[in-house]
Amino acid sequence: MSTYQPSKDEFDLNCTRCPRLAGFLQQVRQDYPDYHARPVSPYGLANPKLLIVGLAPGMHGANATGRPFTGDYAGIILYETLYKFGFSNRAESVALNDGFKLKQCRITNAVKCLPPENKPTGQEINICNDFLKMEIANLKSGTSILALGTVAHQAVLKACDIKQKAFAFGHNIKHELPNGLWLFDSYHCSRYNTSTKRLTTAMFEDVFKKIRKHID
């Protein structure tokens, strides 16, 4: 399986469309000169059976390493679960050179740049949706999408030109979209959600059991 190489329409490493995010990243590069601190590219396969959509890069994770969820606290449970269900070659990813590879899968974000306090504005989500729209448009019919959280769920619907009220977000819910894709929902695997037990390991694995059964 070939590695995903996004086109300019799907990802722009030099994007500065959102002034607040561009300015924030400029400051982050000064404070952390060793960090990636630029838009974070989707990572995985060119023709995935599963596209995972997160919210945005984390300050000391993807923003530092340049790969979605790599080094993030949220990536701990995500990568352990991906490995358990056959979507990766190992259960941990902490750096670009750690040998980690995805199988049948690609990971992207609704917002490609680190937002202050991990909270992108509605306008920033909408501006970045142009990239997600092109990425999803190039997926094969029948591909599954996993939205991590409400923002990702809404971003996927917007990218597919589907009205928000047509498909309500709900943990471990499966939606058949009118464009031939399948959308699965999960609470985001953030530190807050896992520490408060809003999302447990068992709950997260139940989502992947449903996805794996559907793909297989």
C-alpha positions as CSV (number, residue, x, y, z in Angstrom):
1,M,0.0,0.0,0.0
2,S,1.4,3.4,-1.0
3,T,1.9,6.3,1.5
4,Y,-0.4,9.3,1.2
5,Q,1.2,12.3,-0.5
6,P,-1.4,15.1,-0.2
7,S,-1.9,17.5,-3.1
8,K,-1.8,21.3,-2.6
9,D,-5.6,21.3,-2.5
10,E,-5.5,18.7,0.4
11,F,-2.7,20.2,2.5
12,D,-0.5,23.3,2.5
13,L,2.6,23.2,4.8
14,N,3.0,27.0,4.3
15,C,-0.7,27.9,4.9
16,T,-1.3,31.2,6.7
17,R,-5.0,31.6,5.9
18,C,-5.9,32.0,9.6
19,P,-4.1,35.1,11.0
20,R,-4.6,34.2,14.6
21,L,-3.2,30.6,14.1
22,A,-0.3,31.8,11.9
23,G,0.7,34.4,14.5
24,F,0.5,31.9,17.3
25,L,2.6,29.4,15.4
26,Q,5.2,32.1,14.8
27,Q,5.5,32.6,18.5
28,V,5.6,28.9,19.2
29,R,8.6,28.6,16.8
30,Q,10.4,31.2,18.8
31,D,9.6,29.6,22.1
32,Y,10.3,26.0,20.9
33,P,12.8,26.2,18.0
34,D,13.0,22.4,17.8
35,Y,9.3,22.0,17.3
36,H,7.6,21.4,13.9
37,A,5.2,24.3,14.7
38,R,3.6,24.5,11.2
39,P,0.5,22.9,9.7
40,V,0.5,19.2,10.4
41,S,0.0,16.9,7.4
42,P,-2.3,13.9,7.3
43,Y,-0.4,10.7,7.8
44,G,-1.1,7.2,6.5
45,L,-2.1,5.4,3.4
46,A,-3.0,6.8,0.0
47,N,-6.2,4.7,-0.3
48,P,-7.2,3.9,3.3
49,K,-10.2,1.8,4.4
50,L,-10.4,4.1,7.5
51,L,-9.9,7.8,7.7
52,I,-9.6,9.1,11.3
53,V,-10.4,12.8,11.8
54,G,-9.2,14.5,15.0
55,L,-9.6,18.1,16.1
56,A,-6.2,19.8,15.8
57,P,-2.5,19.2,16.7
58,G,-1.6,19.2,20.3
59,M,1.1,21.7,21.6
60,H,3.7,19.1,22.7
61,G,2.6,16.3,20.5
62,A,1.7,16.6,16.8
63,N,2.8,20.3,16.8
64,A,6.2,19.2,18.1
65,T,6.7,16.1,16.0
66,G,4.8,17.0,12.8
67,R,2.7,13.9,12.7
68,P,-1.0,13.6,13.9
69,F,-1.3,12.4,17.5
70,T,2.4,11.4,17.7
71,G,3.7,12.4,21.1
72,D,0.2,13.6,22.2
73,Y,-1.4,12.2,25.3
74,A,-4.5,11.5,23.2
75,G,-2.3,9.4,21.0
76,I,-1.6,6.9,23.8
77,I,-5.0,5.2,23.7
78,L,-5.5,5.9,20.0
79,Y,-2.3,4.1,18.9
80,E,-2.7,1.2,21.4
81,T,-6.2,0.7,20.0
82,L,-5.1,1.0,16.4
83,Y,-2.5,-1.7,17.0
84,K,-4.9,-4.0,18.8
85,F,-7.3,-3.9,15.8
86,G,-4.7,-4.3,13.1
87,F,-4.4,-0.7,11.9
88,S,-0.8,-0.2,12.8
89,N,2.5,-2.1,13.2
90,R,3.1,-1.1,16.8
91,A,1.2,0.2,19.9
92,E,3.2,3.5,20.4
93,S,4.2,6.5,18.4
94,V,6.4,9.2,19.9
95,A,8.6,10.5,17.1
96,L,8.8,10.6,13.3
97,N,11.8,8.1,13.3
98,D,10.2,5.5,15.6
99,G,9.3,3.1,12.9
100,F,5.6,3.5,13.4
101,K,3.4,2.7,10.3
102,L,-0.3,2.7,9.8
103,K,-2.2,-0.1,8.0
104,Q,-5.5,0.4,6.1
105,C,-5.7,3.7,7.8
106,R,-4.9,7.5,7.6
107,I,-5.1,10.1,10.3
108,T,-6.0,13.7,9.6
109,N,-7.4,16.7,11.6
110,A,-10.3,19.1,11.1
111,V,-7.8,21.9,11.8
112,K,-4.2,21.4,10.6
113,C,-2.6,24.1,12.9
114,L,-2.2,24.2,16.6
115,P,-4.8,26.6,18.1
116,P,-4.3,28.6,21.3
117,E,-5.7,26.6,24.3
118,N,-6.6,23.8,21.9
119,K,-9.7,25.8,20.8
120,P,-10.0,26.8,17.1
121,T,-12.7,29.3,16.3
122,G,-15.6,28.5,14.1
123,Q,-14.1,30.6,11.3
124,E,-10.8,28.7,11.5
125,I,-12.6,25.4,11.3
126,N,-14.5,26.6,8.3
127,I,-11.4,27.9,6.5
128,C,-9.5,24.7,7.1
129,N,-12.5,22.7,6.0
130,D,-11.5,23.3,2.3
131,F,-8.5,20.9,2.8
132,L,-10.6,18.3,4.5
133,K,-13.3,18.6,1.8
134,M,-10.7,17.8,-0.9
135,E,-9.2,15.0,1.1
136,I,-12.5,13.3,1.7
137,A,-13.6,13.9,-1.9
138,N,-10.7,11.7,-3.1
139,L,-11.6,8.8,-0.9
140,K,-13.0,5.6,-2.5
141,S,-16.7,4.9,-2.2
142,G,-17.3,2.7,0.8
143,T,-14.5,4.2,2.9
144,S,-15.1,4.5,6.6
145,I,-14.5,7.7,8.5
146,L,-14.0,8.0,12.3
147,A,-14.8,11.4,13.8
148,L,-13.2,11.9,17.2
149,G,-15.5,14.4,18.9
150,T,-18.3,16.7,17.8
151,V,-16.1,19.2,16.1
152,A,-14.6,16.5,13.8
153,H,-18.1,15.1,13.2
154,Q,-19.4,18.5,12.1
155,A,-16.3,19.1,10.0
156,V,-16.8,15.9,8.1
157,L,-20.5,16.7,7.4
158,K,-19.5,20.2,6.2
159,A,-16.8,18.7,4.0
160,C,-19.3,16.4,2.5
161,D,-21.9,19.2,1.9
162,I,-24.3,17.5,4.3
163,K,-26.6,19.4,6.6
164,Q,-25.6,19.2,10.3
165,K,-29.1,18.2,11.4
166,A,-29.1,15.3,9.1
167,F,-26.8,13.2,11.2
168,A,-26.5,13.9,15.0
169,F,-23.2,13.1,16.8
170,G,-23.4,10.2,19.2
171,H,-20.7,8.0,20.7
172,N,-20.4,4.6,18.9
173,I,-22.9,5.6,16.3
174,K,-22.6,4.5,12.7
175,H,-24.0,6.7,9.9
176,E,-24.4,5.8,6.2
177,L,-23.7,9.0,4.3
178,P,-25.4,9.8,1.0
179,N,-22.1,10.1,-0.8
180,G,-21.2,6.4,-0.3
181,L,-19.0,6.9,2.8
182,W,-19.6,5.6,6.3
183,L,-19.2,7.8,9.3
184,F,-18.5,6.5,12.8
185,D,-18.5,8.7,15.9
186,S,-16.5,8.5,19.1
187,Y,-15.8,10.8,22.0
188,H,-12.4,12.4,21.5
189,C,-9.6,10.4,23.1
190,S,-8.3,13.6,24.9
191,R,-6.7,13.6,28.3
192,Y,-9.8,15.2,29.8
193,N,-12.2,12.7,28.4
194,T,-10.1,9.7,29.4
195,S,-9.2,11.0,32.9
196,T,-12.9,11.8,33.7
197,K,-13.9,8.4,32.3
198,R,-16.3,10.0,29.8
199,L,-14.3,7.8,27.4
200,T,-12.9,4.5,28.7
201,T,-10.7,2.1,27.0
202,A,-13.6,-0.4,26.7
203,M,-15.8,2.3,25.1
204,F,-13.1,3.3,22.6
205,E,-12.5,-0.4,21.7
206,D,-16.2,-0.9,21.2
207,V,-16.1,1.7,18.4
208,F,-13.2,0.0,16.7
209,K,-14.9,-3.4,17.0
210,K,-17.8,-1.9,15.0
211,I,-15.4,-0.4,12.5
212,R,-13.3,-3.6,12.1
213,K,-16.5,-5.7,11.7
214,H,-17.8,-3.2,9.0
215,I,-14.5,-3.1,7.1
216,D,-14.0,-6.9,7.2
